[in-house]
Amino acid sequence: MFPNPQDALPLPRRPNLEQYKKLAKELIRACKSGEPGAIRDWASNWIGALVKSADLTIVRELPAGSAGWVNQVEEFAKRKLKSASTGQAVCKLADAQFIIARSHGFESWPRFVKHIEGLERPKSTASKFEAAAEAIIDGDTVTLARLLRENPELVRARSAREHRATLLHYLSANGVEGYRQKTPKNAVQIAEILLKAGAEVDAEAEVYGGGATTLGLTATSIHPEKAGVQNELVQLLLNHGAVMERPGVAGNRHAAVMGCLANGRGKAAEFLAACGARLDLETAAGVGRLDVVKSFFNEDGSLKPGATKIQLQRGFLWACQFGRNEVVEFLLEHGADLLDQAGTGETGLHWAVVGGQLSTIKLLLARGAPLEEINEYGGTVLGQAGWSFINGEPEIDYVPIFDALLAAGATIDEGWPVWLEKQESRAAAAKERIAEVLRRYGAKA
């Protein structure tokens, strides 16, 4: 159901229930007007005012933003205010109120109303919880410690939003509201305060299918990694008894190591493996443990009981994404297939491009990896490089990757230069470096 917890809208600094009731009536008027752009205008006006009143600073790294919010709210409102049987607009106040509540991450209008009424009372649990969550993401140890002294039960309280996260979950900067996915430099100190106050280390949040814990969410989150505190924070949670192995701790029914691999957190996956996480053939390949990978094979090169061909192939794909070249070579010699996408929708070469692994790309090309094989999105490896340049990690330099693929004979689509020029998520200088490589290999300006 819309939204997933990360897409929930922020609340104003001083939310007013009467204003929200008025907002619902304005949506009904927009619905009844029948004008094509009325609901979008309503969503745009609401979110524009909301961002100002919430005093938010939205940066590129956060999974949140006004344009995305407007699109999602507009789509959800149109869908909800339409009859399933006739497709005609049905403009009911209860539906408008539900749309507003859901857009903020609450399961119903009554629950949303209860939360707003709680925020109007400075000493309520709702007010204190929200203040504590803000203190956590701001790294404000003084305010957090004071709130926990004044309200000892706060450390086990849960958000009134659908995700039902505890304060400890907010440290992961994952799964909760996107605008709150920030990791302070003193995150380990914050965690120590919460755990000392009695936070439940394996408390579960209702995100990514349910069952996600702070350890799983932290290990799979990009924000603690970028803040340079991911492994230290994970170690602290482990020291307090956090569980790695149970499926679901990292969301989507994943145990911790697999969750890390699936979310591009190769270093965290390695760290968990070093801390004793159990590895099968697939995850051992993903973390680059060639010694463990070899243990799943007999002397004649066949797989031992318990290890499967699909684990071998998917392990090969992970090894490609994370640049585990020794594992890549070993698995190619033991049955890995350069064409087999193993149900992932992409070949090993696609995955190496996603991970920005230049040496692995060259290794695979030397082994005959096909350049024009199509992934499930219809893209060749060069197309994957273009998508990854625009949407992937900004720290990865894709110029030598483009160069390697083009030197190997990758086909340039004639629309590439025009497409590249239209992309706004990268600086002009970065785009020009890619454009220069394309021109060098024959692309028309």
C-alpha positions as CSV (number, residue, x, y, z in Angstrom):
1,M,0.0,0.0,0.0
2,F,1.2,3.5,-0.7
3,P,3.4,4.8,0.5
4,N,6.2,2.5,1.5
5,P,7.6,3.9,4.8
6,Q,10.5,5.6,3.0
7,D,8.1,7.7,0.9
8,A,6.1,9.1,3.8
9,L,5.7,12.8,3.9
10,P,7.1,14.9,6.7
11,L,4.8,16.7,9.1
12,P,4.9,20.5,9.7
13,R,6.8,21.7,12.7
14,R,3.4,22.5,14.3
15,P,0.7,20.3,12.6
16,N,-2.8,21.6,12.9
17,L,-5.7,19.2,12.6
18,E,-8.2,21.8,11.4
19,Q,-5.8,22.6,8.5
20,Y,-5.7,18.9,7.6
21,K,-9.5,18.8,7.6
22,K,-9.5,21.8,5.3
23,L,-6.9,20.1,3.1
24,A,-9.2,17.0,2.6
25,K,-12.1,19.3,1.6
26,E,-9.8,21.0,-0.9
27,L,-9.0,17.6,-2.4
28,I,-12.7,16.8,-2.8
29,R,-13.2,20.1,-4.6
30,A,-10.3,19.3,-7.0
31,C,-11.8,15.8,-7.5
32,K,-15.3,17.2,-8.3
33,S,-14.0,19.9,-10.6
34,G,-13.2,17.3,-13.3
35,E,-10.3,19.4,-14.5
36,P,-7.4,17.2,-15.7
37,G,-4.7,18.9,-13.6
38,A,-6.7,19.7,-10.5
39,I,-5.5,16.9,-8.3
40,R,-1.9,17.4,-9.3
41,D,-2.2,21.1,-8.5
42,W,-3.6,20.2,-5.1
43,A,-0.7,17.8,-4.5
44,S,1.9,20.2,-5.7
45,N,0.5,23.1,-3.6
46,W,0.3,20.9,-0.5
47,I,3.7,19.5,-0.7
48,G,5.3,22.8,-1.6
49,A,3.8,24.3,1.6
50,L,4.6,21.2,3.6
51,V,8.4,21.3,2.8
52,K,8.5,24.9,3.8
53,S,6.6,24.4,7.1
54,A,8.6,21.3,8.0
55,D,11.8,23.3,7.5
56,L,13.4,20.5,5.5
57,T,16.6,20.4,3.6
58,I,16.5,17.7,1.0
59,V,19.8,16.5,-0.4
60,R,20.5,14.1,-3.2
61,E,21.6,11.3,-0.9
62,L,18.2,11.1,0.8
63,P,15.4,8.9,-0.7
64,A,13.0,11.8,-0.5
65,G,12.1,14.8,-2.6
66,S,9.3,17.1,-3.6
67,A,9.0,16.0,-7.2
68,G,8.7,12.4,-6.3
69,W,6.3,13.1,-3.5
70,V,4.0,15.1,-5.8
71,N,4.0,12.3,-8.4
72,Q,3.2,9.6,-5.9
73,V,0.5,11.5,-4.0
74,E,-1.2,12.5,-7.3
75,E,-1.2,8.9,-8.5
76,F,-2.4,7.5,-5.2
77,A,-5.2,10.1,-4.9
78,K,-6.4,9.5,-8.5
79,R,-6.5,5.8,-7.9
80,K,-8.2,6.1,-4.5
81,L,-10.8,8.6,-5.8
82,K,-11.9,6.4,-8.6
83,S,-14.5,3.6,-8.8
84,A,-13.0,0.2,-9.3
85,S,-16.0,-0.9,-11.3
86,T,-16.8,2.1,-13.5
87,G,-13.5,4.0,-13.5
88,Q,-15.4,7.2,-12.8
89,A,-14.3,9.7,-10.1
90,V,-15.9,9.1,-6.7
91,C,-15.1,12.1,-4.5
92,K,-15.7,11.0,-0.9
93,L,-14.4,13.0,2.1
94,A,-13.4,9.8,4.0
95,D,-11.3,8.8,1.0
96,A,-9.6,12.2,0.9
97,Q,-8.8,12.0,4.6
98,F,-7.4,8.4,4.1
99,I,-5.2,9.7,1.3
100,I,-3.7,12.4,3.5
101,A,-3.2,10.0,6.4
102,R,-1.5,7.4,4.2
103,S,0.7,10.0,2.5
104,H,2.1,10.7,6.0
105,G,2.7,7.0,6.6
106,F,-0.3,6.3,8.9
107,E,-2.6,3.4,8.4
108,S,-5.8,5.3,8.8
109,W,-7.3,8.8,9.4
110,P,-8.2,8.0,13.0
111,R,-4.6,7.0,13.8
112,F,-3.4,10.1,12.0
113,V,-5.8,12.2,14.0
114,K,-4.7,10.6,17.3
115,H,-1.0,11.3,16.4
116,I,-1.7,14.9,15.6
117,E,-3.6,15.4,18.8
118,G,-0.7,13.8,20.7
119,L,1.8,16.2,19.1
120,E,-0.3,19.1,20.4
121,R,0.6,18.0,24.0
122,P,4.3,18.7,24.6
123,K,4.5,16.0,27.3
124,S,2.8,13.2,25.3
125,T,4.6,10.1,24.3
126,A,4.1,11.1,20.6
127,S,5.8,14.4,21.1
128,K,8.7,12.9,23.1
129,F,9.2,10.1,20.5
130,E,9.3,12.6,17.6
131,A,11.8,14.8,19.5
132,A,14.0,11.8,20.3
133,A,13.9,10.6,16.7
134,E,15.1,14.1,15.6
135,A,17.8,14.1,18.3
136,I,19.1,10.7,17.0
137,I,19.4,11.8,13.4
138,D,21.0,15.1,14.5
139,G,23.5,13.3,16.8
140,D,22.2,15.4,19.7
141,T,23.3,13.2,22.7
142,V,22.4,15.8,25.3
143,T,18.7,16.1,24.2
144,L,18.4,12.3,23.7
145,A,19.8,11.5,27.1
146,R,17.5,14.1,28.8
147,L,14.4,12.7,27.0
148,L,15.3,9.1,28.1
149,R,15.9,10.2,31.7
150,E,12.5,12.0,31.8
151,N,10.7,9.2,30.0
152,P,12.4,5.8,30.6
153,E,9.7,4.0,28.7
154,L,10.5,5.9,25.6
155,V,13.4,3.6,24.7
156,R,10.9,0.8,24.0
157,A,8.2,3.0,22.5
158,R,7.3,2.6,18.8
159,S,6.5,5.1,16.1
160,A,2.8,5.6,15.4
161,R,3.6,5.3,11.7
162,E,2.9,2.1,9.8
163,H,6.6,0.9,10.2
164,R,6.3,0.8,14.0
165,A,10.0,1.4,14.3
166,T,11.7,1.9,17.7
167,L,14.2,4.7,18.3
168,L,17.1,2.2,17.8
169,H,15.8,1.5,14.3
170,Y,16.2,5.2,13.4
171,L,20.0,4.7,13.8
172,S,20.0,2.4,10.8
173,A,18.9,5.3,8.5
174,N,17.0,2.6,6.6
175,G,13.3,1.7,6.1
176,V,12.0,4.7,8.1
177,E,10.9,8.0,6.7
178,G,13.3,9.0,3.9
179,Y,13.8,12.5,5.1
180,R,15.1,11.0,8.4
181,Q,17.6,8.7,6.8
182,K,20.7,10.4,8.1
183,T,23.6,8.9,10.0
184,P,25.4,11.2,12.5
185,K,29.1,10.8,13.0
186,N,28.5,9.9,16.6
187,A,26.0,7.1,15.7
188,V,27.9,4.6,17.9
189,Q,27.7,6.9,20.9
190,I,23.9,7.3,20.2
191,A,23.5,3.6,20.0
192,E,25.3,3.1,23.3
193,I,23.0,5.6,25.0
194,L,19.9,3.7,23.7
195,L,21.2,0.3,24.5
196,K,22.3,1.3,28.0
197,A,18.8,2.7,28.5
198,G,17.3,-0.6,27.7
199,A,16.6,-0.6,24.0
200,E,15.7,-4.1,22.6
201,V,18.5,-4.9,20.2
202,D,16.4,-7.3,18.1
203,A,13.2,-5.4,18.0
204,E,11.5,-5.8,14.7
205,A,10.2,-3.1,12.4
206,E,7.4,-3.5,9.8
207,V,9.5,-2.6,6.8
208,Y,10.6,-4.6,3.7
209,G,8.1,-7.4,4.5
210,G,8.5,-7.2,8.3
211,G,10.9,-8.6,10.8
212,A,13.7,-6.2,10.1
213,T,16.1,-5.5,13.0
214,T,18.4,-2.6,13.6
215,L,21.4,-4.8,12.8
216,G,20.0,-6.0,9.5
217,L,18.9,-2.5,8.5
218,T,22.2,-0.9,9.5
219,A,24.3,-3.5,7.6
220,T,22.3,-2.9,4.4
221,S,22.1,0.9,4.6
222,I,24.3,3.2,2.6
223,H,24.2,6.0,5.1
224,P,26.2,4.4,7.9
225,E,28.7,3.2,5.4
226,K,29.2,6.7,4.0
227,A,29.4,8.1,7.5
228,G,32.3,5.7,8.2
229,V,30.5,4.0,11.2
230,Q,28.8,1.0,9.7
231,N,31.1,-1.8,10.9
232,E,31.6,-0.2,14.4
233,L,27.9,0.2,14.8
234,V,27.2,-3.4,13.6
235,Q,29.9,-4.7,16.1
236,L,28.3,-2.8,19.0
237,L,24.9,-4.4,18.1
238,L,26.5,-7.9,17.9
239,N,28.2,-7.3,21.3
240,H,24.7,-6.7,22.7
241,G,23.4,-10.0,21.3
242,A,22.0,-9.0,17.9
243,V,21.1,-11.9,15.7
244,M,22.6,-12.2,12.2
245,E,21.2,-15.5,10.9
246,R,17.4,-15.4,11.1
247,P,15.7,-14.8,7.7
248,G,14.1,-11.4,7.7
249,V,16.5,-9.4,9.9
250,A,17.6,-7.5,6.8
251,G,14.1,-7.4,5.2
252,N,12.7,-9.2,2.3
253,R,13.3,-12.6,4.1
254,H,17.0,-12.1,4.0
255,A,19.5,-13.0,6.7
256,A,22.2,-10.3,7.2
257,V,24.9,-11.3,4.7
258,M,22.5,-11.9,1.8
259,G,20.7,-8.7,2.6
260,C,24.0,-6.8,2.4
261,L,24.8,-8.3,-1.0
262,A,21.3,-7.6,-2.3
263,N,21.7,-3.9,-1.3
264,G,25.2,-3.3,-2.6
265,R,26.9,-3.3,0.8
266,G,29.8,-5.6,0.0
267,K,32.0,-4.3,2.7
268,A,29.4,-4.9,5.4
269,A,28.8,-8.4,4.0
270,E,32.6,-9.1,4.4
271,F,32.5,-7.7,7.9
272,L,29.6,-10.0,9.0
273,A,31.3,-13.0,7.4
274,A,34.5,-12.1,9.4
275,C,32.3,-12.0,12.5
276,G,31.2,-15.6,12.0
277,A,28.1,-15.3,9.8
278,R,27.2,-18.6,8.2
279,L,28.0,-18.8,4.5
280,D,26.7,-21.0,1.7
281,L,28.2,-21.2,-1.7
282,E,26.4,-18.1,-3.0
283,T,27.2,-15.8,-0.1
284,A,30.8,-17.1,0.2
285,A,31.3,-16.1,-3.4
286,G,29.7,-12.7,-2.8
287,V,32.0,-11.8,0.1
288,G,35.1,-13.1,-1.8
289,R,35.9,-16.0,0.5
290,L,37.6,-18.3,-2.1
291,D,38.6,-20.7,0.7
292,V,35.0,-21.2,1.7
293,V,33.9,-21.4,-2.0
294,K,36.4,-24.2,-2.6
295,S,35.0,-26.1,0.3
296,F,31.7,-26.7,-1.6
297,F,33.5,-28.6,-4.4
298,N,34.9,-32.2,-4.5
299,E,38.4,-32.8,-5.8
300,D,37.0,-33.7,-9.2
301,G,35.3,-30.3,-9.5
302,S,31.8,-31.5,-8.8
303,L,29.5,-29.8,-6.2
304,K,29.2,-31.4,-2.8
305,P,25.8,-32.3,-1.5
306,G,24.0,-29.2,-0.3
307,A,25.6,-26.9,-2.8
308,T,23.6,-26.3,-5.9
309,K,24.1,-25.1,-9.4
310,I,21.9,-22.0,-8.8
311,Q,24.0,-21.1,-5.8
312,L,27.1,-21.4,-8.0
313,Q,25.7,-19.2,-10.7
314,R,24.3,-16.5,-8.4
315,G,27.5,-16.6,-6.4
316,F,29.3,-15.9,-9.7
317,L,27.0,-12.9,-10.3
318,W,27.7,-11.5,-6.9
319,A,31.4,-12.0,-7.3
320,C,31.2,-10.0,-10.6
321,Q,29.3,-7.1,-8.9
322,F,31.8,-6.8,-6.0
323,G,35.0,-7.5,-8.0
324,R,35.9,-10.8,-6.4
325,N,38.1,-11.7,-9.3
326,E,39.7,-14.8,-7.8
327,V,36.3,-16.2,-7.1
328,V,35.1,-15.2,-10.6
329,E,37.9,-17.1,-12.2
330,F,37.5,-20.2,-10.0
331,L,33.7,-20.4,-10.7
332,L,34.2,-19.9,-14.4
333,E,36.5,-22.9,-14.3
334,H,33.9,-24.9,-12.3
335,G,30.8,-24.3,-14.4
336,A,29.7,-20.7,-14.1
337,D,28.1,-19.4,-17.3
338,L,28.8,-16.0,-18.8
339,L,25.2,-15.9,-20.3
340,D,23.2,-17.4,-17.4
341,Q,21.3,-14.6,-15.6
342,A,20.1,-17.0,-12.9
343,G,16.8,-15.4,-12.6
344,T,18.3,-12.0,-11.8
345,G,17.6,-10.4,-15.2
346,E,21.3,-9.6,-15.9
347,T,24.5,-11.4,-16.9
348,G,27.8,-11.3,-14.9
349,L,29.1,-8.5,-17.2
350,H,26.0,-6.4,-16.5
351,W,26.6,-6.9,-12.8
352,A,30.3,-6.0,-13.0
353,V,29.2,-2.8,-14.7
354,V,26.6,-2.1,-12.0
355,G,29.4,-2.4,-9.4
356,G,31.8,-0.3,-11.3
357,Q,34.4,-3.2,-11.3
358,L,36.7,-2.3,-14.2
359,S,39.2,-5.1,-13.6
360,T,36.3,-7.6,-13.5
361,I,34.9,-6.2,-16.7
362,K,38.2,-6.7,-18.4
363,L,38.5,-10.2,-17.0
364,L,35.0,-11.1,-18.3
365,L,35.6,-9.6,-21.7
366,A,38.9,-11.6,-22.0
367,R,36.8,-14.7,-21.2
368,G,34.4,-13.9,-24.1
369,A,31.5,-12.3,-22.2
370,P,29.0,-11.0,-24.8
371,L,28.6,-7.3,-25.2
372,E,25.2,-7.2,-26.8
373,E,23.4,-9.6,-24.4
374,I,20.1,-7.9,-23.2
375,N,19.1,-7.6,-19.6
376,E,15.5,-7.7,-18.4
377,Y,15.2,-4.0,-18.9
378,G,16.2,-4.2,-22.6
379,G,19.7,-2.9,-22.0
380,T,23.1,-4.0,-23.3
381,V,26.1,-3.7,-21.0
382,L,26.8,-0.3,-22.5
383,G,23.2,0.7,-21.8
384,Q,23.7,-0.6,-18.2
385,A,26.8,1.6,-18.0
386,G,24.8,4.6,-19.0
387,W,22.0,3.9,-16.5
388,S,24.6,3.3,-13.7
389,F,26.4,6.5,-14.5
390,I,23.2,8.5,-14.1
391,N,21.7,6.6,-11.2
392,G,24.6,4.8,-9.5
393,E,27.2,5.7,-6.9
394,P,28.7,9.1,-7.8
395,E,32.1,8.0,-6.6
396,I,32.4,5.4,-9.4
397,D,34.3,6.7,-12.4
398,Y,32.4,5.3,-15.4
399,V,34.7,6.9,-18.1
400,P,37.2,4.0,-18.1
401,I,34.3,1.5,-18.1
402,F,32.8,3.1,-21.2
403,D,36.2,3.1,-22.7
404,A,36.8,-0.6,-22.0
405,L,33.3,-1.6,-23.4
406,L,33.6,0.5,-26.5
407,A,37.2,-0.7,-27.2
408,A,35.9,-4.2,-27.0
409,G,33.3,-3.4,-29.7
410,A,30.1,-2.4,-27.9
411,T,27.6,-0.8,-30.2
412,I,26.8,2.9,-29.7
413,D,23.1,3.8,-30.0
414,E,22.8,6.9,-32.2
415,G,20.6,8.5,-29.6
416,W,23.2,8.3,-26.9
417,P,24.6,11.9,-27.0
418,V,21.1,13.4,-27.0
419,W,20.0,11.2,-24.1
420,L,23.1,12.0,-22.1
421,E,22.7,15.7,-22.6
422,K,19.2,15.6,-21.1
423,Q,20.2,13.9,-17.9
424,E,20.1,16.3,-14.9
425,S,21.4,14.1,-12.1
426,R,25.0,14.5,-13.1
427,A,27.2,17.6,-13.5
428,A,27.9,19.0,-17.0
429,A,31.6,18.2,-16.6
430,A,31.0,14.6,-15.8
431,K,28.6,14.2,-18.7
432,E,31.2,15.8,-21.0
433,R,33.8,13.3,-20.1
434,I,31.4,10.4,-21.1
435,A,30.4,12.3,-24.2
436,E,34.1,12.7,-25.2
437,V,34.6,8.9,-25.0
438,L,31.5,8.3,-27.1
439,R,32.7,10.7,-29.8
440,R,36.1,9.1,-29.8
441,Y,34.4,5.8,-30.7
442,G,32.2,7.3,-33.4
443,A,29.1,8.8,-31.8
444,K,27.6,11.7,-33.6
445,A,27.4,15.0,-31.6
